[in-house]
Amino acid sequence: MKRILMIVLACILVVSLYLNYTQYTQHTKEKEQIQTLKKDKKEAEHKQTTVQQENKTLTSQIDTYKKFNNNQNKDQSELDFNDVSQEFLTKMFTFEPDTYDQRKEEIKPLISEELFEQYFPEDAYGDSNSVYSKLNDTQIFYQAKQGENMQGLAVVEYESRSSDNNDWKKDTVLYQISFDPTTKQIQSLKNLGNSFEAENFF
């Protein structure tokens, strides 16, 4: 009888320890999940704050350039800047998989040799990786000439899709452009981001 009682007590102890362990494990798991959710929330809030700050900075930048864009007394260098930038961006964002080589040759006289090699390296495979793209709108803003080159911004709205997907995806990108009015070529093109909507700036 005493032996049976000891076995029962041992079983109760084992079950109790198992339940305590299960409860502890569950509590630890829930605690980790809560910490993960808090971390994700904090990261999301930080990302949102960063995007808002970027939008504010970009909006401020565009406002600085707008006053030059609205100036009706444009000289020839400003007209060249606008024409070349518009043509370059139109060709860059309007293509199909089988028009890569044609686009490459049309863009070549519009940009510097260094920039051309950056966008069309010799060892690159000669197609658009089965991507279709079309330009919807381009807004060009520029400052008066500073030094040898002119500086400007371009807001580009375009759509793209892959060959195996008929759904077009819209996107907006902001570029900083450096233009040489002597050679009438774009010298540098810097992507300033696309974490915004174009209507936020106009």
N, C-alpha and C positions, 0 to 999 in steps of 0.2 A: 504493500500500500504506500509505504513511504517512497519507494522507488518510482511508482506511478506519479505520485505528487511532484517529485523532483522533475520528472519528464515533462509534466504539464507546465510547471513553472518555467522550465527551460524553453519550452515552445512559446509560452507567453512572452518571455524575455526576447526571444529571437524575433517574434512578430512585432513587438514593441520597437525593437531596434530598427527593423526594416521600415516600419511606418515612419519612425523619426527620421531615418535616412532619406526616405522618399519625400517627406515633407520639407526637409532641409534642401534637397536637390531641387525641388519645385520652386521653393522660395528663392534659391540662388538664381535659377533660370529666369524667374519673373523679374528679379532685381536687375539681371543683366539686360533683359529685354527693355526694361524701363530706362536704363542708362543708355542703351543704343538708341531708343526713340528720342531721348533728350538730346543726344549728340547729333542725330540726324536733323532734329528741329533747329538746333543751334547753327548747324552748317547751312541749312536752308535759309535761315534768317540772315546769316552772314553773306551768303551768295546774293540774296535779294538786295541787301544793303549795298553790296559791291556793284551790282547792276544799276541800281538807282544812282550811285555816285558816278558811274561811267556815263550814264545817260545825261546827267547834269553837266559833266565835263564836256561831253561831245556837243551838247546843245550850246554851251558857252562858246566852244570853238567855232561852230557853224555861224553863230550870231556875229562873231568877229569877221568872218569872211563875207557875210551877206552884204555888208555895206559897199563892198567892192563890186559884188555881183549886180547890185541895183544901180550902179553908176552908169548913166547912159553914154557918157563920153569915153568910150573904150578906144584905146589905141590899137594898132595892128598886132602887137605882141599879145594883148589880151584876147583878141579875136582868134589868133593862132592857137593860143592855149586852149580856148574853149573848143575849137574845131577838132584839133588833134586828140584832145581828151575824149570828146564825144565819139569820134571815129574808133579810137582804140578800145574803149569800153564796149561799144556796140559789137565789135568783132570778137572781143574776148568772151562776151557773154551770150553770143548767138552762134551756136554750132550744133552739128550732128556728128555721130561717130565717123562718118565717111568724109567730113569736111575739114579734118584736122590739118592736113598739109596745106590746103588752100588758105585757111585762116592764118597759119604760121607765116606764109609768104606775104599776106596782106598786112600783117601786123609789123613785120620786120622794119619797114622804113619809118614807122611811127615812134619807135623807142630806141634807146641807146643800145649799143652792142652788148654791154654788160647786162642790161636788163633782159635783152632778148635771150642770152645764154641762160639766164636764171629761169625764165619761163619755158624755154624750149632747148633743154640740154641735148647735146648730140647723142648721148647714150639712152635717151628716153624712147620708149616705145611709141610709135607714131600713130596714136589714135586717142580718142577721148574716153577710153575705158567704157564704151557702150553707154555714154551719158549724152542726153539731149539737153540743151539749154536755150532759153530765149530771154532777151532783155525787154523789160516792161517800161522802165523809166530811168532817166539819169538826170541828176541835178548837179551842176558844176558851180563851185564858188572859188574865187581866187583873190589873192592879195596883190597889191602893187609890187612891182619887181624889187627884190631885195638881193643885192649882189648880182651874180651872173644869172641865177635862175629865178623863176617865179614859183611860188608855192600856192597850192590850192587843195580843196577838198571835193570829193565826189561821192554823192549818195546814190547807190546803184540798187535798183529793185529788179529782180529777175526771178525766173522759175526754172526748175530743172527736174529731170526724171531719168530713170535708167531704162534701158531697152526692154526689160522684162516687167516694167511697171508703168501703167498708163496714167497714174496719178501724179500731177505736177505739184511740186513743192515750192512754195514762194519763200523768198528770203530777201533781206536787205543788208547791204554791206557798205561800210564807210571807208573810203580810201583817202590817204594823204598823197598828193601828187607833187612832184618836182619837175618843172618844165624848163628846157633851155630854149629861149626865144631865138637864139642864133641858128642852131641846128634844126629847130622846130621839132624836137624830139622829147619824149618823156624820159627823164633821167632816173627816176626812182618812183616806186609805187609801194606804199606801206598800208597794210590792212589794219585798220583801227578797231575792227570788231563788227559783230552783227547781233549783239544782244539788245536790240532795240527795234522799234517800229518807225518807219519813215515818217508817219504822220505826226510823231512826237516833235519833229523839227520844223514843221511848216504850219 
